[in-house]
Amino acid sequence: MRNSIARTLDGLTRGELSVLDALVVAGQTTEVELISILRAEPSYVATTVAHLVDLALAWESPEGLRALSGVADCLAGGNAAGVSGLRPRSPGRRDTVELETVIAALPREARSLLEHVVAEGGTAKPGTARIGLRPEDAETPAELLIAHRLLLPGGSLQPGLLVAPGEVGLALRAGRTTTDPVDTPPTVASEARSPRLALGAAVGAATDVVRRTETLLEWWGVRPAAALRTTGLGVRELKASATYLQVSDTVAALLVEVAAEAGLIGTRADSDGNPVWVPTTDFDRWRELPTAEKWSTLAHAWLASARLPSLVGERGPDQKPWNALTPELSSSGMPEAKQMALATLAGLPEGHGLAAGTGLPTLVTRVAWERPRRPRTRPDLVGWAVAEAAVLGITGADVLSSYGRVLVEGGDPAPVLATLLPAPVDHVLIQADLTAVAPGPLEPDLARRLNQVADVESHGAATVYRFTPDSVRRGLDVGWTAAELHAFVLAASRTPIPQPLSYLIDDVVRSFGRLRVGVASSFIRSEDEAALAGLVGDPRAAGLNLQRIAPTVLVSTLPIDVLLPRLRDLGVAPVVEGPDGVVRVGAVEPLRARSARTRDGADPARAAARQSAHVVSAVLTLRGGDAEARSRPASASAPGGGVLSALREAIERRGAVLIGFTDNQGVVSERAVLPLSVEGGRLTARDQGAPDDDLDAERTYAVHRISRVVPVA
């Protein structure tokens, strides 16, 4: 039950929590009285109370409006004070007019001390202050507050502390729980921006994200990125990717994380069996989509992702840097932080973005007001969400784009973005300095083929590609021929092909393939050329992958430990030759592991006796437990939240109960008690039948140690 209440409270705004907290401070009250102690519009209080009742956090009892049992503990957390800093009213609370009169007559030092105690949660240490004095005998401000009963002993629930009851805090704040209005959310500082500038920045960023993601994954397709043992991406691989894309490490980490969330990359084993990051089959389908749909896939993946790419490179609790794609690099609060930050930007006036300098802090304050109980890392999460949204093109100049607004509302932003993107072009302008200028976004197939044979030199409205010997050789490595290269540049260019480019292609083609490299795991050497020739021609040796590279040398792709036994099966008698040419002959010592040996294994009779004793002991324990259960009355509560409900019900009806609890030594005991209060996870109760003047009869019990609660007639 406590967890359910806490989860419900997590979804309330500060205003709603303040109304609920005022209800806890007031205790059993009416809506009219609740309005009188809150600094809020009556309509807001009435609407909020109805919402709290719908959430079952408050209910209308026959005696009046009251908060659900357990709400006070969840609001307070580790402190006995709630959102307002005030404690609940004491059972025998004094008249507000009387308290205000007493407080007004306090000396300045005593009033300042009381205000400090209330502001810090309503508790203080007594120090050397004496308790039980009359006001005229008090010598210090603390003793004067104690003498006027403005500070009371904490009792068994908070031993050694002084407590300011809730009615004292209300009197100190002129009968209100807070000094500021609770129904007014903070304002986000914003300023007007040029619509053309903001939209252009957003669309440009969105286009860059799609292009860079596609470029990176195509690169990983031919040069896989090594994966760490934790399946993360190493620092060296991330820096190499950032250099290849000409972006910062933070932006590269964001692109990698978003691509992984979209299912465009995954791990597999390379030829050596090591895990590497490569594109998935979904990437092949994704890159055939229009640019707007590609961006929509990435944006939806980012919005729902709990990953924290902005932390990549920072050091964790173990002082080791966080790596991209590490499973631990995530936060459950990140998706909500993104959604709330973008929703707040959507609520700004049309054409307005975050103000320079003050915009982000006020946005953090506003989100904190909307969800005050969320994690302490909320400011960081909101800041990261705003920065990542700008990189992805959801915002431009801190203004939410039109297609970004559709994304926040849960729709498909691709149709809106498609109308803003320039039409793709199907040609380039090749110049005499071996560069090719793309006068706009290229068609996907043309851009992909051009990236294979040319390097990107600069990005912008017109992307510049440069042909180099390395880039042309890269095209030959993936299967291009000289004729295909000449035909491609001729078909792609709207300008005549310059002679230097034709010479460059021909020069690279002439030098391509002079050296040839093959794979060989083992070799066979013999001075008898006829024996090697007979081995190569033997049909039984067809599976040995033998190739003759010299009259006296054969090579094979099979490893030596596989090749040796197969050669021996063919009837030849090979020996192993070391790197120094020396023949290695010798017996191999077989490996063995020591067998485990136990005392019971050595003595079967002892093992049988021990097993029989265990069985007898288990049977006796079970029978004893059944007999004890039959002798007990039926329990009126279940573990966990049922125990709390039964205890609070007993407190309300002032009835005795029989509790079963486990002490510090692990012994289960039962005791008949009269419950007095439940606060901070501890039960205060008095032994049933003890005299009222017996101070030792009042005890405290940890609620989580109580296993059963049975009403006593």
C-alpha positions, 0 to 999 in steps of 0.5 A, spaced: 500 500 500 505 504 501 508 503 494 502 505 491 501 511 495 508 513 493 507 512 486 501 516 486 504 522 489 509 522 484 504 524 479 502 530 483 504 537 482 507 541 487 500 545 488 496 538 489 501 536 494 501 542 498 493 541 498 494 534 500 499 536 505 495 542 508 489 536 509 494 532 513 496 538 517 489 540 519 487 532 520 480 531 520 477 537 517 472 540 512 473 543 505 471 550 508 477 550 513 482 547 508 481 553 504 482 558 509 489 555 511 491 555 504 494 560 500 490 558 493 484 560 490 478 557 493 476 554 486 483 551 485 482 548 492 475 545 490 478 542 484 484 539 487 480 536 493 476 532 488 482 530 484 485 527 490 478 524 492 478 520 485 485 518 486 483 515 493 488 519 497 483 523 501 476 521 503 470 523 506 469 520 513 462 521 517 466 526 521 469 530 515 474 530 510 481 527 511 487 524 508 488 516 507 492 513 512 499 512 510 499 519 506 502 522 511 508 517 512 509 518 504 509 525 504 514 526 509 519 521 507 525 521 512 522 527 515 516 528 519 514 534 516 511 534 509 511 539 503 510 545 507 515 543 512 509 543 518 508 537 522 501 535 523 497 538 529 497 535 536 491 531 538 490 536 544 491 542 539 490 549 542 486 555 540 489 559 534 487 565 537 491 563 543 497 561 540 497 567 536 497 572 542 503 568 545 507 568 539 506 575 538 508 577 545 515 573 544 521 576 545 525 577 538 530 572 539 525 567 541 521 568 535 527 568 531 528 561 534 521 558 533 521 561 526 527 557 524 525 551 527 519 551 523 522 552 517 527 546 518 521 541 519 519 542 526 524 539 530 530 541 534 535 538 539 534 541 546 541 542 548 542 544 555 535 547 555 531 545 561 524 542 561 518 543 565 519 550 567 514 556 568 515 562 563 517 566 568 523 561 570 525 561 563 532 563 562 534 562 554 529 563 548 529 555 548 526 554 555 521 560 554 518 556 548 518 550 551 515 553 557 509 556 553 509 549 550 510 552 543 516 546 543 514 539 545 518 533 547 518 528 541 516 522 546 518 515 544 517 516 536 523 522 536 526 521 543 531 527 545 528 532 540 523 538 541 517 538 536 513 544 534 506 542 533 502 543 526 498 549 529 504 552 532 506 553 525 500 555 522 499 561 527 506 563 526 504 563 518 498 567 520 494 561 519 496 558 513 501 552 511 505 556 506 507 563 505 507 563 498 501 561 493 501 554 491 496 554 485 501 558 481 506 555 477 513 558 475 513 562 469 518 560 463 522 565 461 522 566 453 523 571 448 521 571 441 525 568 435 525 569 428 521 564 425 525 563 419 531 562 423 528 557 428 525 553 423 531 553 418 536 551 424 531 545 426 530 542 419 538 543 418 539 539 424 534 534 422 537 533 415 544 532 418 542 527 423 539 523 418 545 524 414 551 522 419 547 516 422 547 513 415 554 515 414 556 512 420 552 505 420 555 504 412 562 505 415 561 500 421 558 496 415 565 495 412 569 497 418 565 494 424 566 497 431 569 493 436 565 492 442 567 491 450 566 485 454 560 489 457 557 490 450 559 497 450 563 501 445 570 503 447 573 510 448 577 509 442 572 507 437 567 513 439 573 518 438 574 514 431 567 515 429 567 522 432 573 524 427 570 520 421 563 524 422 567 531 424 563 532 430 564 532 438 564 525 442 558 527 445 554 528 439 557 522 436 555 518 442 548 521 441 547 518 434 550 511 436 545 511 442 539 513 438 541 508 432 541 503 437 534 504 440 532 505 433 534 497 432 539 500 426 545 497 430 547 490 434 552 486 435 555 480 432 562 476 432 567 477 427 572 473 423 576 472 430 570 471 434 570 477 437 564 481 438 563 488 434 558 493 433 555 493 425 548 495 422 542 490 422 538 488 417 533 493 419 538 499 417 537 496 410 530 497 410 531 504 413 536 507 409 531 506 403 526 510 406 525 518 405 529 523 409 523 525 413 521 518 415 528 516 417 528 522 421 521 520 424 524 513 426 530 516 430 526 521 433 521 517 436 526 512 438 530 518 442 523 520 445 522 513 448 529 512 450 531 512 457 539 512 455 543 518 457 548 519 452 550 526 455 554 522 460 558 518 456 565 520 458 563 522 465 566 518 471 561 514 474 561 512 482 567 507 481 571 513 478 571 510 471 568 513 465 562 511 462 562 508 455 556 509 450 552 503 449 553 500 456 547 497 459 547 501 466 547 508 462 540 509 463 535 512 467 527 511 468 526 518 469 529 520 462 523 519 458 518 523 462 523 529 463 524 529 455 516 529 454 515 534 460 521 539 457 518 539 450 511 539 452 513 546 456 516 549 450 510 547 446 506 551 451 510 557 450 507 563 445 508 562 438 515 563 435 518 564 442 523 560 445 527 559 451 530 566 453 538 566 453 541 565 460 535 565 464 530 560 460 533 553 461 533 555 469 526 557 469 524 551 465 528 546 470 524 550 475 517 549 472 518 542 470 520 541 478 514 544 480 510 539 475 513 533 478 517 535 485 517 528 487 521 526 481 529 524 482 534 529 484 537 529 477 531 532 474 535 539 473 541 534 469 535 530 465 532 537 463 538 540 461 540 534 457 533 533 454 533 540 451 541 539 448 539 533 445 533 535 442 537 541 439 542 536 436 536 532 433 533 538 430 526 537 434 528 544 436 531 550 433 534 556 436 530 553 443 524 554 439 519 547 438 519 546 431 512 545 427 514 537 426 517 537 433 510 539 436 506 533 432 512 529 435 510 531 442 503 530 441 504 523 439 503 524 432 507 522 426 512 528 424 514 525 417 508 529 413 510 535 416 517 535 415 517 532 408 513 539 406 519 543 409 525 539 406 528 541 399 527 536 393 533 531 392 537 533 386 540 527 382 546 530 380 553 534 382 557 539 379 564 536 378 570 541 377 577 541 375 580 541 382 577 534 383 571 536 387 564 535 386 559 540 389 552 537 390 547 543 389 542 540 395 540 534 398 542 528 394 538 522 392 539 516 397 542 512 392 546 517 388 549 519 395 551 512 397 554 511 391 558 518 391 560 516 398 564 510 396 568 513 391 569 520 394 570 524 401 566 529 404 570 535 404 564 540 407 557 540 409 552 545 408 546 547 403 551 545 398 555 539 400 562 538 397 566 532 395 573 531 393 576 525 389 582 522 392 587 516 390 584 513 397 577 514 395 578 512 388 581 506 391 576 505 396 571 504 390 575 499 387 576 495 394 568 494 394 568 492 387 568 498 382 571 497 375 575 502 371 569 502 366 564 503 372 567 509 375 568 513 368 561 511 367 558 513 374 562 520 374 559 522 367 552 520 368 552 524 375 555 530 373 552 536 369 558 539 368 564 536 363 568 531 366 575 534 367 581 531 365 585 531 371 579 526 374 580 521 368 587 521 369 586 520 377 582 514 376 586 511 370 592 511 375 589 508 381 586 502 376 593 501 373 596 500 380 591 496 383 592 489 385 599 489 384 600 485 390 595 479 392 594 477 399 591 470 401 589 466 407 593 460 410 593 457 416 598 452 415 604 449 410 607 443 408 614 443 406 618 437 403 624 436 398 620 430 394 616 434 389 613 428 387 610 426 393 607 433 394 604 433 387 601 426 388 598 429 395 595 435 391 592 430 386 589 425 391 582 425 391 581 424 398 585 430 399 580 435 396 577 437 403 584 439 405 584 446 401 591 445 399 594 450 394 601 449 391 605 456 391 612 453 390 615 446 387 616 444 395 611 448 399 604 447 399 599 451 404 592 450 407 587 454 410 586 449 415 589 449 422 595 445 424 591 441 429 586 439 424 591 438 418 595 433 422 590 428 423 587 428 416 594 427 413 595 421 417 589 418 415 591 419 408 597 414 410 603 419 410 607 420 416 608 428 417 612 431 423 611 438 426 616 444 424 617 449 428 618 457 426 626 456 427 625 449 422 627 444 427 622 438 427 618 438 434 617 430 436 615 428 443 609 425 447 603 430 449 602 429 457 594 428 457 590 433 462 586 431 468 582 434 473 582 432 480 576 429 482 572 432 488 572 427 494 567 428 501 567 425 507 560 422 506 563 419 499 568 416 503 563 413 508 556 411 506 554 409 513 555 416 515 552 419 509 545 415 510 545 417 518 546 424 517 540 424 511 536 420 516 537 425 522 535 431 517 528 428 515 526 426 522 528 434 524 524 436 518 518 432 520 518 434 527 519 442 526 513 441 521 508 438 526 510 443 531 508 449 527 502 445 525 500 444 532 502 452 534 498 454 528 491 450 530 492 453 537 492 460 535 486 465 533 485 466 526 489 473 523 485 479 521 491 481 517 495 479 512 503 481 511 505 488 509 500 493 507 495 489 511 498 490 518 498 497 517 491 497 516 489 493 522 494 497 526 491 504 524 484 501 525 485 499 532 488 506 533 481 509 531 477 504 535 482 504 541 482 497 541 487 492 543 490 487 539 495 481 539 501 482 535 506 477 532 513 480 531 521 478 531 526 481 535 533 483 534 535 476 535 530 473 530 526 470 536 518 470 534 514 472 540 507 475 541 504 480 545 497 483 547 498 491 546 494 497 545 496 501 539 497 508 540 500 511 533 504 509 527 509 514 524 515 513 521 515 505 520 514 504 527 508 502 532 508 505 539 503 501 543 502 500 551 502 493 554 495 491 555 492 491 562 498 495 564 497 501 569 496 508 566 502 511 570 507 505 568 512 509 564 515 502 562 509 499 559 510 504 553 514 500 547 516 501 540 516 496 534 518 496 527 512 495 523 516 491 518 518 486 524 510 485 525 508 479 521 500 478 524 495 483 528 489 479 531 484 483 534 483 482 542 475 481 544 
